[in-house]
Amino acid sequence: MAAVWRIPERISPPHFADFATHLYTIGALAGSTWARVVDDGEVRGFLFGRITGGERISTSTSGLRGTLRLVTRFAVMRGVGIGRKVRWARAVHRHEWARAAIEPPGETEVTLFAVDPSAQGLGYGRALMDEFVAACWDAGAARITVETDRESSLGLYDRYGFELVGGFRSPMDALFSGGDGDSFVYELIA
């Protein structure tokens, strides 16, 4: 599934790419209250989301201890110079700041959604989105938001009825996934 974001192609050495992939996926899961994985012997896709009133999923990155473990692992990582670590941390911070200027992360939101490239077009993404949206409406949500970039699932969100709230420049997208840096916030109204 790491191939979905092309992190191993963009970040080296491999242990730094592994860290970035772990942080991106497990970090998103830790911010979620809902998670589903499509697995038919191999992970085909997953959707992590936050639904108002749900209990947060506990992961190795949760809480103060989890954060300290991540920061320590990042700080002592060998083969990655301090300048590169600082650029990486700044890109993440600038991304979060630019996103919040458009709209802060919502109470009910898709936090991470991916379908393996070899499984795209087979209905996995639609099935995951159907289940998440139904869970949101069942919980009484009036609105669902999602942050995405140009290279991701824009077509699916458009076909599903999500509408653009606004766009922003993401140095994180440009630096880590090789995208053009354009990111967007979409919403689906009940």
PyMOL commands that place a pseudoatom at each C-alpha (Angstrom):
pseudoatom trace, name=CA, resn=MET, resi=1, chain=A, elem=C, hetatm=0, pos=[0.000, 0.000, 0.000]
pseudoatom trace, name=CA, resn=ALA, resi=2, chain=A, elem=C, hetatm=0, pos=[2.967, 2.357, 0.418]
pseudoatom trace, name=CA, resn=ALA, resi=3, chain=A, elem=C, hetatm=0, pos=[3.034, 2.521, -3.385]
pseudoatom trace, name=CA, resn=VAL, resi=4, chain=A, elem=C, hetatm=0, pos=[-0.196, 4.523, -3.269]
pseudoatom trace, name=CA, resn=TRP, resi=5, chain=A, elem=C, hetatm=0, pos=[1.714, 7.559, -1.974]
pseudoatom trace, name=CA, resn=ARG, resi=6, chain=A, elem=C, hetatm=0, pos=[5.015, 6.837, -3.749]
pseudoatom trace, name=CA, resn=ILE, resi=7, chain=A, elem=C, hetatm=0, pos=[6.836, 7.602, -0.494]
pseudoatom trace, name=CA, resn=PRO, resi=8, chain=A, elem=C, hetatm=0, pos=[9.555, 4.966, -1.060]
pseudoatom trace, name=CA, resn=GLU, resi=9, chain=A, elem=C, hetatm=0, pos=[10.272, 6.554, -4.463]
pseudoatom trace, name=CA, resn=ARG, resi=10, chain=A, elem=C, hetatm=0, pos=[10.566, 10.051, -2.991]
pseudoatom trace, name=CA, resn=ILE, resi=11, chain=A, elem=C, hetatm=0, pos=[12.264, 9.535, 0.365]
pseudoatom trace, name=CA, resn=SER, resi=12, chain=A, elem=C, hetatm=0, pos=[15.544, 7.822, 1.129]
pseudoatom trace, name=CA, resn=PRO, resi=13, chain=A, elem=C, hetatm=0, pos=[17.171, 6.038, 2.841]
pseudoatom trace, name=CA, resn=PRO, resi=14, chain=A, elem=C, hetatm=0, pos=[14.586, 3.239, 3.059]
pseudoatom trace, name=CA, resn=HIS, resi=15, chain=A, elem=C, hetatm=0, pos=[14.277, 3.450, 6.863]
pseudoatom trace, name=CA, resn=PHE, resi=16, chain=A, elem=C, hetatm=0, pos=[13.298, 7.142, 6.517]
pseudoatom trace, name=CA, resn=ALA, resi=17, chain=A, elem=C, hetatm=0, pos=[10.644, 6.176, 3.926]
pseudoatom trace, name=CA, resn=ASP, resi=18, chain=A, elem=C, hetatm=0, pos=[9.389, 3.475, 6.308]
pseudoatom trace, name=CA, resn=PHE, resi=19, chain=A, elem=C, hetatm=0, pos=[9.156, 6.041, 9.115]
pseudoatom trace, name=CA, resn=ALA, resi=20, chain=A, elem=C, hetatm=0, pos=[7.244, 8.490, 6.887]
pseudoatom trace, name=CA, resn=THR, resi=21, chain=A, elem=C, hetatm=0, pos=[4.828, 5.766, 5.752]
pseudoatom trace, name=CA, resn=HIS, resi=22, chain=A, elem=C, hetatm=0, pos=[4.305, 4.625, 9.352]
pseudoatom trace, name=CA, resn=LEU, resi=23, chain=A, elem=C, hetatm=0, pos=[3.718, 8.180, 10.550]
pseudoatom trace, name=CA, resn=TYR, resi=24, chain=A, elem=C, hetatm=0, pos=[1.283, 8.905, 7.721]
pseudoatom trace, name=CA, resn=THR, resi=25, chain=A, elem=C, hetatm=0, pos=[-0.799, 5.756, 8.136]
pseudoatom trace, name=CA, resn=ILE, resi=26, chain=A, elem=C, hetatm=0, pos=[-0.630, 5.082, 11.877]
pseudoatom trace, name=CA, resn=GLY, resi=27, chain=A, elem=C, hetatm=0, pos=[-0.885, 8.809, 12.629]
pseudoatom trace, name=CA, resn=ALA, resi=28, chain=A, elem=C, hetatm=0, pos=[-4.092, 9.008, 10.587]
pseudoatom trace, name=CA, resn=LEU, resi=29, chain=A, elem=C, hetatm=0, pos=[-5.454, 5.919, 12.311]
pseudoatom trace, name=CA, resn=ALA, resi=30, chain=A, elem=C, hetatm=0, pos=[-4.710, 7.454, 15.731]
pseudoatom trace, name=CA, resn=GLY, resi=31, chain=A, elem=C, hetatm=0, pos=[-6.804, 10.500, 14.763]
pseudoatom trace, name=CA, resn=SER, resi=32, chain=A, elem=C, hetatm=0, pos=[-9.713, 8.298, 13.736]
pseudoatom trace, name=CA, resn=THR, resi=33, chain=A, elem=C, hetatm=0, pos=[-12.773, 6.774, 15.362]
pseudoatom trace, name=CA, resn=TRP, resi=34, chain=A, elem=C, hetatm=0, pos=[-13.691, 4.505, 12.437]
pseudoatom trace, name=CA, resn=ALA, resi=35, chain=A, elem=C, hetatm=0, pos=[-11.528, 2.182, 10.325]
pseudoatom trace, name=CA, resn=ARG, resi=36, chain=A, elem=C, hetatm=0, pos=[-12.135, -0.438, 7.681]
pseudoatom trace, name=CA, resn=VAL, resi=37, chain=A, elem=C, hetatm=0, pos=[-9.656, -2.474, 5.663]
pseudoatom trace, name=CA, resn=VAL, resi=38, chain=A, elem=C, hetatm=0, pos=[-10.476, -4.458, 2.529]
pseudoatom trace, name=CA, resn=ASP, resi=39, chain=A, elem=C, hetatm=0, pos=[-8.317, -7.564, 2.677]
pseudoatom trace, name=CA, resn=ASP, resi=40, chain=A, elem=C, hetatm=0, pos=[-8.749, -10.607, 0.476]
pseudoatom trace, name=CA, resn=GLY, resi=41, chain=A, elem=C, hetatm=0, pos=[-5.430, -12.127, 1.477]
pseudoatom trace, name=CA, resn=GLU, resi=42, chain=A, elem=C, hetatm=0, pos=[-3.757, -8.869, 0.496]
pseudoatom trace, name=CA, resn=VAL, resi=43, chain=A, elem=C, hetatm=0, pos=[-4.693, -5.352, 1.587]
pseudoatom trace, name=CA, resn=ARG, resi=44, chain=A, elem=C, hetatm=0, pos=[-6.652, -3.802, -1.282]
pseudoatom trace, name=CA, resn=GLY, resi=45, chain=A, elem=C, hetatm=0, pos=[-7.694, -0.591, 0.403]
pseudoatom trace, name=CA, resn=PHE, resi=46, chain=A, elem=C, hetatm=0, pos=[-8.667, 1.126, 3.602]
pseudoatom trace, name=CA, resn=LEU, resi=47, chain=A, elem=C, hetatm=0, pos=[-10.573, 4.105, 4.917]
pseudoatom trace, name=CA, resn=PHE, resi=48, chain=A, elem=C, hetatm=0, pos=[-9.919, 5.705, 8.287]
pseudoatom trace, name=CA, resn=GLY, resi=49, chain=A, elem=C, hetatm=0, pos=[-12.292, 8.399, 9.471]
pseudoatom trace, name=CA, resn=ARG, resi=50, chain=A, elem=C, hetatm=0, pos=[-13.448, 10.454, 12.374]
pseudoatom trace, name=CA, resn=ILE, resi=51, chain=A, elem=C, hetatm=0, pos=[-17.131, 10.505, 13.319]
pseudoatom trace, name=CA, resn=THR, resi=52, chain=A, elem=C, hetatm=0, pos=[-18.434, 12.970, 15.896]
pseudoatom trace, name=CA, resn=GLY, resi=53, chain=A, elem=C, hetatm=0, pos=[-18.796, 11.364, 19.297]
pseudoatom trace, name=CA, resn=GLY, resi=54, chain=A, elem=C, hetatm=0, pos=[-16.792, 8.259, 18.440]
pseudoatom trace, name=CA, resn=GLU, resi=55, chain=A, elem=C, hetatm=0, pos=[-13.987, 6.919, 20.588]
pseudoatom trace, name=CA, resn=ARG, resi=56, chain=A, elem=C, hetatm=0, pos=[-10.489, 7.485, 19.198]
pseudoatom trace, name=CA, resn=ILE, resi=57, chain=A, elem=C, hetatm=0, pos=[-8.585, 4.416, 18.058]
pseudoatom trace, name=CA, resn=SER, resi=58, chain=A, elem=C, hetatm=0, pos=[-5.516, 3.763, 20.188]
pseudoatom trace, name=CA, resn=THR, resi=59, chain=A, elem=C, hetatm=0, pos=[-2.230, 3.171, 18.320]
pseudoatom trace, name=CA, resn=SER, resi=60, chain=A, elem=C, hetatm=0, pos=[1.487, 3.277, 19.039]
pseudoatom trace, name=CA, resn=THR, resi=61, chain=A, elem=C, hetatm=0, pos=[1.390, 7.010, 18.211]
pseudoatom trace, name=CA, resn=SER, resi=62, chain=A, elem=C, hetatm=0, pos=[-1.465, 7.854, 20.586]
pseudoatom trace, name=CA, resn=GLY, resi=63, chain=A, elem=C, hetatm=0, pos=[-1.028, 10.095, 23.569]
pseudoatom trace, name=CA, resn=LEU, resi=64, chain=A, elem=C, hetatm=0, pos=[2.065, 11.693, 25.019]
pseudoatom trace, name=CA, resn=ARG, resi=65, chain=A, elem=C, hetatm=0, pos=[4.076, 8.458, 25.108]
pseudoatom trace, name=CA, resn=GLY, resi=66, chain=A, elem=C, hetatm=0, pos=[3.337, 7.741, 21.460]
pseudoatom trace, name=CA, resn=THR, resi=67, chain=A, elem=C, hetatm=0, pos=[4.302, 11.257, 20.446]
pseudoatom trace, name=CA, resn=LEU, resi=68, chain=A, elem=C, hetatm=0, pos=[7.533, 11.060, 22.433]
pseudoatom trace, name=CA, resn=ARG, resi=69, chain=A, elem=C, hetatm=0, pos=[8.377, 7.703, 20.807]
pseudoatom trace, name=CA, resn=LEU, resi=70, chain=A, elem=C, hetatm=0, pos=[7.887, 9.209, 17.344]
pseudoatom trace, name=CA, resn=VAL, resi=71, chain=A, elem=C, hetatm=0, pos=[9.889, 12.341, 18.092]
pseudoatom trace, name=CA, resn=THR, resi=72, chain=A, elem=C, hetatm=0, pos=[12.728, 10.287, 19.564]
pseudoatom trace, name=CA, resn=ARG, resi=73, chain=A, elem=C, hetatm=0, pos=[12.758, 7.867, 16.635]
pseudoatom trace, name=CA, resn=PHE, resi=74, chain=A, elem=C, hetatm=0, pos=[12.847, 10.821, 14.231]
pseudoatom trace, name=CA, resn=ALA, resi=75, chain=A, elem=C, hetatm=0, pos=[15.563, 12.686, 16.153]
pseudoatom trace, name=CA, resn=VAL, resi=76, chain=A, elem=C, hetatm=0, pos=[17.967, 9.736, 16.397]
pseudoatom trace, name=CA, resn=MET, resi=77, chain=A, elem=C, hetatm=0, pos=[17.377, 8.427, 12.880]
pseudoatom trace, name=CA, resn=ARG, resi=78, chain=A, elem=C, hetatm=0, pos=[20.714, 7.804, 11.186]
pseudoatom trace, name=CA, resn=GLY, resi=79, chain=A, elem=C, hetatm=0, pos=[21.528, 8.643, 7.609]
pseudoatom trace, name=CA, resn=VAL, resi=80, chain=A, elem=C, hetatm=0, pos=[19.242, 11.685, 7.534]
pseudoatom trace, name=CA, resn=GLY, resi=81, chain=A, elem=C, hetatm=0, pos=[20.871, 15.037, 8.194]
pseudoatom trace, name=CA, resn=ILE, resi=82, chain=A, elem=C, hetatm=0, pos=[19.436, 17.622, 10.553]
pseudoatom trace, name=CA, resn=GLY, resi=83, chain=A, elem=C, hetatm=0, pos=[18.735, 20.012, 7.663]
pseudoatom trace, name=CA, resn=ARG, resi=84, chain=A, elem=C, hetatm=0, pos=[16.592, 17.424, 5.932]
pseudoatom trace, name=CA, resn=LYS, resi=85, chain=A, elem=C, hetatm=0, pos=[14.752, 16.605, 9.154]
pseudoatom trace, name=CA, resn=VAL, resi=86, chain=A, elem=C, hetatm=0, pos=[14.027, 20.299, 9.703]
pseudoatom trace, name=CA, resn=ARG, resi=87, chain=A, elem=C, hetatm=0, pos=[12.734, 20.710, 6.104]
pseudoatom trace, name=CA, resn=TRP, resi=88, chain=A, elem=C, hetatm=0, pos=[10.505, 17.687, 6.586]
pseudoatom trace, name=CA, resn=ALA, resi=89, chain=A, elem=C, hetatm=0, pos=[9.109, 18.947, 9.904]
pseudoatom trace, name=CA, resn=ARG, resi=90, chain=A, elem=C, hetatm=0, pos=[8.515, 22.426, 8.425]
pseudoatom trace, name=CA, resn=ALA, resi=91, chain=A, elem=C, hetatm=0, pos=[6.664, 20.961, 5.448]
pseudoatom trace, name=CA, resn=VAL, resi=92, chain=A, elem=C, hetatm=0, pos=[4.330, 19.077, 7.774]
pseudoatom trace, name=CA, resn=HIS, resi=93, chain=A, elem=C, hetatm=0, pos=[3.758, 22.212, 9.880]
pseudoatom trace, name=CA, resn=ARG, resi=94, chain=A, elem=C, hetatm=0, pos=[3.130, 24.415, 6.825]
pseudoatom trace, name=CA, resn=HIS, resi=95, chain=A, elem=C, hetatm=0, pos=[0.705, 21.870, 5.443]
pseudoatom trace, name=CA, resn=GLU, resi=96, chain=A, elem=C, hetatm=0, pos=[-1.291, 21.847, 8.689]
pseudoatom trace, name=CA, resn=TRP, resi=97, chain=A, elem=C, hetatm=0, pos=[-1.285, 25.655, 8.863]
pseudoatom trace, name=CA, resn=ALA, resi=98, chain=A, elem=C, hetatm=0, pos=[-2.414, 26.047, 5.231]
pseudoatom trace, name=CA, resn=ARG, resi=99, chain=A, elem=C, hetatm=0, pos=[-5.140, 23.445, 5.712]
pseudoatom trace, name=CA, resn=ALA, resi=100, chain=A, elem=C, hetatm=0, pos=[-6.417, 25.155, 8.854]
pseudoatom trace, name=CA, resn=ALA, resi=101, chain=A, elem=C, hetatm=0, pos=[-6.588, 28.484, 6.987]
pseudoatom trace, name=CA, resn=ILE, resi=102, chain=A, elem=C, hetatm=0, pos=[-9.098, 26.891, 4.573]
pseudoatom trace, name=CA, resn=GLU, resi=103, chain=A, elem=C, hetatm=0, pos=[-10.896, 24.940, 7.248]
pseudoatom trace, name=CA, resn=PRO, resi=104, chain=A, elem=C, hetatm=0, pos=[-9.682, 23.173, 10.388]
pseudoatom trace, name=CA, resn=PRO, resi=105, chain=A, elem=C, hetatm=0, pos=[-10.027, 19.381, 10.389]
pseudoatom trace, name=CA, resn=GLY, resi=106, chain=A, elem=C, hetatm=0, pos=[-13.677, 18.496, 10.934]
pseudoatom trace, name=CA, resn=GLU, resi=107, chain=A, elem=C, hetatm=0, pos=[-15.449, 16.521, 13.590]
pseudoatom trace, name=CA, resn=THR, resi=108, chain=A, elem=C, hetatm=0, pos=[-16.611, 14.109, 10.897]
pseudoatom trace, name=CA, resn=GLU, resi=109, chain=A, elem=C, hetatm=0, pos=[-13.922, 13.590, 8.312]
pseudoatom trace, name=CA, resn=VAL, resi=110, chain=A, elem=C, hetatm=0, pos=[-12.137, 11.060, 6.132]
pseudoatom trace, name=CA, resn=THR, resi=111, chain=A, elem=C, hetatm=0, pos=[-8.661, 10.981, 7.714]
pseudoatom trace, name=CA, resn=LEU, resi=112, chain=A, elem=C, hetatm=0, pos=[-7.000, 8.557, 5.272]
pseudoatom trace, name=CA, resn=PHE, resi=113, chain=A, elem=C, hetatm=0, pos=[-8.371, 6.714, 2.280]
pseudoatom trace, name=CA, resn=ALA, resi=114, chain=A, elem=C, hetatm=0, pos=[-6.430, 4.556, -0.148]
pseudoatom trace, name=CA, resn=VAL, resi=115, chain=A, elem=C, hetatm=0, pos=[-6.983, 1.799, -2.665]
pseudoatom trace, name=CA, resn=ASP, resi=116, chain=A, elem=C, hetatm=0, pos=[-4.018, -0.102, -4.034]
pseudoatom trace, name=CA, resn=PRO, resi=117, chain=A, elem=C, hetatm=0, pos=[-3.370, 0.911, -7.664]
pseudoatom trace, name=CA, resn=SER, resi=118, chain=A, elem=C, hetatm=0, pos=[-3.787, -2.716, -8.789]
pseudoatom trace, name=CA, resn=ALA, resi=119, chain=A, elem=C, hetatm=0, pos=[-7.282, -2.802, -7.229]
pseudoatom trace, name=CA, resn=GLN, resi=120, chain=A, elem=C, hetatm=0, pos=[-8.583, 0.578, -8.386]
pseudoatom trace, name=CA, resn=GLY, resi=121, chain=A, elem=C, hetatm=0, pos=[-11.718, 0.506, -10.488]
pseudoatom trace, name=CA, resn=LEU, resi=122, chain=A, elem=C, hetatm=0, pos=[-12.954, -2.709, -8.870]
pseudoatom trace, name=CA, resn=GLY, resi=123, chain=A, elem=C, hetatm=0, pos=[-15.429, -1.073, -6.472]
pseudoatom trace, name=CA, resn=TYR, resi=124, chain=A, elem=C, hetatm=0, pos=[-13.351, -1.259, -3.275]
pseudoatom trace, name=CA, resn=GLY, resi=125, chain=A, elem=C, hetatm=0, pos=[-13.187, 2.512, -2.854]
pseudoatom trace, name=CA, resn=ARG, resi=126, chain=A, elem=C, hetatm=0, pos=[-16.902, 2.972, -3.448]
pseudoatom trace, name=CA, resn=ALA, resi=127, chain=A, elem=C, hetatm=0, pos=[-17.748, 0.199, -0.955]
pseudoatom trace, name=CA, resn=LEU, resi=128, chain=A, elem=C, hetatm=0, pos=[-15.505, 1.723, 1.714]
pseudoatom trace, name=CA, resn=MET, resi=129, chain=A, elem=C, hetatm=0, pos=[-16.961, 5.196, 1.126]
pseudoatom trace, name=CA, resn=ASP, resi=130, chain=A, elem=C, hetatm=0, pos=[-20.539, 3.842, 1.181]
pseudoatom trace, name=CA, resn=GLU, resi=131, chain=A, elem=C, hetatm=0, pos=[-19.939, 2.205, 4.563]
pseudoatom trace, name=CA, resn=PHE, resi=132, chain=A, elem=C, hetatm=0, pos=[-18.248, 5.282, 6.066]
pseudoatom trace, name=CA, resn=VAL, resi=133, chain=A, elem=C, hetatm=0, pos=[-20.900, 7.722, 4.827]
pseudoatom trace, name=CA, resn=ALA, resi=134, chain=A, elem=C, hetatm=0, pos=[-23.691, 5.471, 6.138]
pseudoatom trace, name=CA, resn=ALA, resi=135, chain=A, elem=C, hetatm=0, pos=[-21.960, 5.323, 9.551]
pseudoatom trace, name=CA, resn=CYS, resi=136, chain=A, elem=C, hetatm=0, pos=[-21.647, 9.130, 9.583]
pseudoatom trace, name=CA, resn=TRP, resi=137, chain=A, elem=C, hetatm=0, pos=[-25.307, 9.716, 8.736]
pseudoatom trace, name=CA, resn=ASP, resi=138, chain=A, elem=C, hetatm=0, pos=[-26.366, 7.046, 11.257]
pseudoatom trace, name=CA, resn=ALA, resi=139, chain=A, elem=C, hetatm=0, pos=[-24.366, 8.915, 13.926]
pseudoatom trace, name=CA, resn=GLY, resi=140, chain=A, elem=C, hetatm=0, pos=[-26.244, 12.123, 13.107]
pseudoatom trace, name=CA, resn=ALA, resi=141, chain=A, elem=C, hetatm=0, pos=[-23.492, 13.928, 11.220]
pseudoatom trace, name=CA, resn=ALA, resi=142, chain=A, elem=C, hetatm=0, pos=[-24.677, 16.767, 8.997]
pseudoatom trace, name=CA, resn=ARG, resi=143, chain=A, elem=C, hetatm=0, pos=[-21.462, 17.067, 7.026]
pseudoatom trace, name=CA, resn=ILE, resi=144, chain=A, elem=C, hetatm=0, pos=[-18.359, 15.059, 6.110]
pseudoatom trace, name=CA, resn=THR, resi=145, chain=A, elem=C, hetatm=0, pos=[-15.087, 16.660, 5.049]
pseudoatom trace, name=CA, resn=VAL, resi=146, chain=A, elem=C, hetatm=0, pos=[-12.040, 15.243, 3.319]
pseudoatom trace, name=CA, resn=GLU, resi=147, chain=A, elem=C, hetatm=0, pos=[-8.630, 16.660, 2.482]
pseudoatom trace, name=CA, resn=THR, resi=148, chain=A, elem=C, hetatm=0, pos=[-7.049, 15.403, -0.704]
pseudoatom trace, name=CA, resn=ASP, resi=149, chain=A, elem=C, hetatm=0, pos=[-4.550, 16.300, -3.384]
pseudoatom trace, name=CA, resn=ARG, resi=150, chain=A, elem=C, hetatm=0, pos=[-4.765, 16.361, -7.161]
pseudoatom trace, name=CA, resn=GLU, resi=151, chain=A, elem=C, hetatm=0, pos=[-3.122, 12.936, -7.508]
pseudoatom trace, name=CA, resn=SER, resi=152, chain=A, elem=C, hetatm=0, pos=[-5.533, 11.161, -5.160]
pseudoatom trace, name=CA, resn=SER, resi=153, chain=A, elem=C, hetatm=0, pos=[-9.226, 10.350, -5.299]
pseudoatom trace, name=CA, resn=LEU, resi=154, chain=A, elem=C, hetatm=0, pos=[-10.659, 13.588, -6.688]
pseudoatom trace, name=CA, resn=GLY, resi=155, chain=A, elem=C, hetatm=0, pos=[-12.734, 11.711, -9.261]
pseudoatom trace, name=CA, resn=LEU, resi=156, chain=A, elem=C, hetatm=0, pos=[-14.303, 9.450, -6.642]
pseudoatom trace, name=CA, resn=TYR, resi=157, chain=A, elem=C, hetatm=0, pos=[-15.150, 12.393, -4.381]
pseudoatom trace, name=CA, resn=ASP, resi=158, chain=A, elem=C, hetatm=0, pos=[-16.699, 14.296, -7.300]
pseudoatom trace, name=CA, resn=ARG, resi=159, chain=A, elem=C, hetatm=0, pos=[-18.752, 11.283, -8.390]
pseudoatom trace, name=CA, resn=TYR, resi=160, chain=A, elem=C, hetatm=0, pos=[-19.827, 10.716, -4.807]
pseudoatom trace, name=CA, resn=GLY, resi=161, chain=A, elem=C, hetatm=0, pos=[-21.196, 14.265, -4.515]
pseudoatom trace, name=CA, resn=PHE, resi=162, chain=A, elem=C, hetatm=0, pos=[-18.486, 15.962, -2.445]
pseudoatom trace, name=CA, resn=GLU, resi=163, chain=A, elem=C, hetatm=0, pos=[-18.143, 19.661, -3.258]
pseudoatom trace, name=CA, resn=LEU, resi=164, chain=A, elem=C, hetatm=0, pos=[-15.030, 21.806, -3.107]
pseudoatom trace, name=CA, resn=VAL, resi=165, chain=A, elem=C, hetatm=0, pos=[-14.652, 23.994, -0.013]
pseudoatom trace, name=CA, resn=GLY, resi=166, chain=A, elem=C, hetatm=0, pos=[-11.256, 25.423, -0.999]
pseudoatom trace, name=CA, resn=GLY, resi=167, chain=A, elem=C, hetatm=0, pos=[-7.717, 24.717, -2.053]
pseudoatom trace, name=CA, resn=PHE, resi=168, chain=A, elem=C, hetatm=0, pos=[-4.291, 25.342, -0.596]
pseudoatom trace, name=CA, resn=ARG, resi=169, chain=A, elem=C, hetatm=0, pos=[-0.620, 24.793, -1.381]
pseudoatom trace, name=CA, resn=SER, resi=170, chain=A, elem=C, hetatm=0, pos=[0.949, 21.888, 0.464]
pseudoatom trace, name=CA, resn=PRO, resi=171, chain=A, elem=C, hetatm=0, pos=[4.731, 21.679, 0.629]
pseudoatom trace, name=CA, resn=MET, resi=172, chain=A, elem=C, hetatm=0, pos=[4.223, 18.239, 2.161]
pseudoatom trace, name=CA, resn=ASP, resi=173, chain=A, elem=C, hetatm=0, pos=[2.447, 16.966, -0.948]
pseudoatom trace, name=CA, resn=ALA, resi=174, chain=A, elem=C, hetatm=0, pos=[5.134, 18.353, -3.236]
pseudoatom trace, name=CA, resn=LEU, resi=175, chain=A, elem=C, hetatm=0, pos=[8.001, 17.101, -1.078]
pseudoatom trace, name=CA, resn=PHE, resi=176, chain=A, elem=C, hetatm=0, pos=[6.774, 13.630, -0.164]
pseudoatom trace, name=CA, resn=SER, resi=177, chain=A, elem=C, hetatm=0, pos=[4.478, 12.402, -2.909]
pseudoatom trace, name=CA, resn=GLY, resi=178, chain=A, elem=C, hetatm=0, pos=[5.970, 14.255, -5.847]
pseudoatom trace, name=CA, resn=GLY, resi=179, chain=A, elem=C, hetatm=0, pos=[2.683, 15.998, -6.551]
pseudoatom trace, name=CA, resn=ASP, resi=180, chain=A, elem=C, hetatm=0, pos=[2.266, 19.589, -7.651]
pseudoatom trace, name=CA, resn=GLY, resi=181, chain=A, elem=C, hetatm=0, pos=[1.494, 20.758, -4.106]
pseudoatom trace, name=CA, resn=ASP, resi=182, chain=A, elem=C, hetatm=0, pos=[-2.162, 21.533, -4.781]
pseudoatom trace, name=CA, resn=SER, resi=183, chain=A, elem=C, hetatm=0, pos=[-4.405, 20.201, -2.027]
pseudoatom trace, name=CA, resn=PHE, resi=184, chain=A, elem=C, hetatm=0, pos=[-8.120, 20.577, -1.474]
pseudoatom trace, name=CA, resn=VAL, resi=185, chain=A, elem=C, hetatm=0, pos=[-10.826, 20.322, 1.175]
pseudoatom trace, name=CA, resn=TYR, resi=186, chain=A, elem=C, hetatm=0, pos=[-14.149, 18.838, 0.040]
pseudoatom trace, name=CA, resn=GLU, resi=187, chain=A, elem=C, hetatm=0, pos=[-17.426, 18.389, 1.897]
pseudoatom trace, name=CA, resn=LEU, resi=188, chain=A, elem=C, hetatm=0, pos=[-20.474, 16.177, 1.599]
pseudoatom trace, name=CA, resn=ILE, resi=189, chain=A, elem=C, hetatm=0, pos=[-23.678, 17.549, 3.103]
pseudoatom trace, name=CA, resn=ALA, resi=190, chain=A, elem=C, hetatm=0, pos=[-26.342, 15.181, 4.465]
for i in range(1, 190): cmd.bond("trace and resi %d" % i, "trace and resi %d" % (i + 1))
show_as sticks, trace
zoom trace
